[in-house]
Amino acid sequence: VSGPVDLREFVAGFLIEAEEHLRVARANLLTADEAARRGEASPRAVRVLFRSLHTMKGLAAMIGVEPIVDIAHGMEAVLRAADRGSGELSTAAVEQLLAGTAAIEQRVRALADGKPVPSAPPRLLVALADLDAESMSSRPPPRGALSLAPELDAKLTPSDREQIRVGLARGERALRADFTPSPARAEQGLTITTVRERVSAIAEIVKIVPLSLPQSPAAPGGLTFVLLLLTTASDEAIAAATATTPHELSPLAPRVESATEATAGAGAEAPVAAALASNEASSEDLADDPRVQGGVVRVSVERLDDAMEKLSALIVTRFRLGRAVTALAAEGADVRALRQIADEHARQIRDLRAAILKLRMVSMRELLEPLPLVLRGLRAATGKRVRLEIDAGKAELDKAVAERILPAIVHLVRNAVDHGIEPAEARRGAGKPEEGLVTITCFERSNTQLELSVADDGAGIDREAVARRAGRPLPRTDAGLLDLLALPGLSTRVEATKTSGRGLGVHIAKRITEELGGELLLRTTPGAGATFTLRVPLTVTIVDAFAFECGAQTFVVPVAMVEEIIDVDPARVVSPPAQRSGGRHVSLIERRGEVVPLVGLSSLFALPEGAAARPKAIVVRRNGEPFAFGVDRMLGQQEIVVRPLEDPLVKAAASPGVTDLGDGKPTLVLDLFALSSAIGRRRAEVTA
Amino acid sequence: VNALYVLFKVAGADYAVAAADVVQMESFTGATPVPGAPPYVAGLVQIRGRVVPVVDVRARFGLPAGEHSLDSRVVVVKQGERVVSLLVDSAREVLSLDPASFRPPPELVVEQAAGFVKAVAQSGGRLIMLIDCERVINEERRQ
């Protein structure tokens, strides 16, 4: 059955998957890099990397994007060689693999933008091929072996052995546990899949080897699974997870490797390739990845926004329902039952809204994944010795907030390395470890706020120097110091960024946090370092809005409310007699054969009447009725973060919230629907 | 045991608010007017990323409007969950006073000041009126 295939759909699918694989690849390359810097191997990371690239290669081949196939192929070869060795990657290899990942990413982006995909960089392909050849020639067989039955031992690849060796060196225990499936156990929910999930929560699974047995009542399938594990959990816990008893577990005590094993190791290349190709093996390593374990779906933000939009429509309908019920009650109908249902309905909509908001949350751990890469670059650029520790815990943040604060975090980390961490000699002189430390920690401070800190153990910030540069009095507090650091004037001075300033970074970080309705804090101790803390709301409402000017004041209105923006020709505005309009003058204009009431916003808000050269009107439509608001000047369209106005003093119906357009001052977000119906109501009152 | 009070001036008179209620003080560079808000609300300001309504104390106390100057200050106060700021002519001093030196104001004054003045103290030949913050920032139910 062959029909026309929609390639675009494939490409869209590829883009989503490629993004995920690139993310996985980068994360594992960093793990491998960390391990390489400690002189350790990282067999696990190598395998995950291999699989990600292998999959990406296959997908790219399917849609015919040869450059990606070529690069992935070159990287794959290096990784296969590393896996056949002991899972060790040199820093040079990591360097090239990162370059390869970046090259693939570039091409994925070109594909996404519908641009021509550049061919694979030949230099990179050569460098990858050289690495591959190098590793083939000079890889010593790994040392250290295990006490295992020969048939199992033969199934272990050198990288399995290396993984076990590394685990033992970390102080973990290597254990063998057997799980024999049976119909009775399956009925209790015990299958190799569930056992794998349970075990991976408390142990690292090196390998799962299926072994055939003579059929018996204990093994009705004639099959058992041998799980080789690394763990710090107790025997009891492992036994419980594998549905066995503690004395059935056996340790894989290391023993001296003999000559025969070395040959067994060398001959174990085929099983690696087989294991990599089989699903069994790939699910084994992915089993402890929460994204896979929990059954995670990746959804584009547009779809979530679309769901939210549909829900907004539902909320509007809900208001109408409420009004209809009130109207019925006013006519004397018994609406008790109806009201109960309407209330229940309102509650359910609220719950649904909360559930959709929750879908938009991303884990901070995931958000911060690019940071080690940033640090790696900074290390190379500055030549400073510094490491990064991230403790993101389980904190989550709305996607929109997350995307906005990431640049602020990057700026602060960059500042910490550029200006905070001293060169090694200076640190030695100050009695500090030569390697500097930058720490990122974050946690949910409350149900509504996230706190994230970027701390360094560097020289701290010199108040006097900053005050001198800024030409201001010496700040008495860290808050005052932060205000000076955030002055855009200070940051643009070149000499300031070199000595005392913190570049534009602080200014930008402060802007970003404050636009989100959060705050930036600073704590610094001379000689001991500086900590910048961001407090941001967990969720924000972001809408597309028009900014406009009226009576010398700037306002914004959500684009979604606006039907049209029209020019107003003052000569064609008709003013009906206005004896009882209560100060507000409603005029009439004609628009495409329709009569539209027009109210000047400045007269409505009692603002000084501006002399607009070319007045405009914003047309909204409520319940089928058009309404035009006269304004002086349109300023443009932009995305804004809406912060609700909650204080009773300013909780005006016309303005549910404010935004910061970047000038550090609140700008009112107008609800023109509410305004138009308020005017309608007032008119009704007047006539009544 | 003495407590700290933030002193401010409105139309030449000295007022005080407990320093414990004051979050911070900032110079006043204008507020964003909010249509529909009570007439004594000067508008909104953004202070350290937080959007705070500004109560114009002159307007609140029924005093004639004054010119805003370089001395004008907003005193940001916290009342429970709410954070509101007070626009005053100037605010320069923090004074340590014995809370016992504050006496209830004469009955006539209570009536005239619409309850905005909670107590009166004498210090260094000045009369200092302790304001009832809660009352100042809450709109009374007008029927």
Interface residues (C-beta under 8 A of the other chain):
Chain A: T513 E514 L516 G517 G518 E519 L520 Q553 L604 F605 A606 L607 R643 L645 D647 P648 L649 V650 A652 A653 A654 S655 V658 D660 G664 K665 P666 T667 L668
Chain B: G30 T32 P33 V34 P35 G36 A37 P38 V41 L44 V45 Q46 R48 G49 R50 V51 V52 P53 V55 R82 V83 V84 I137 N138 E139
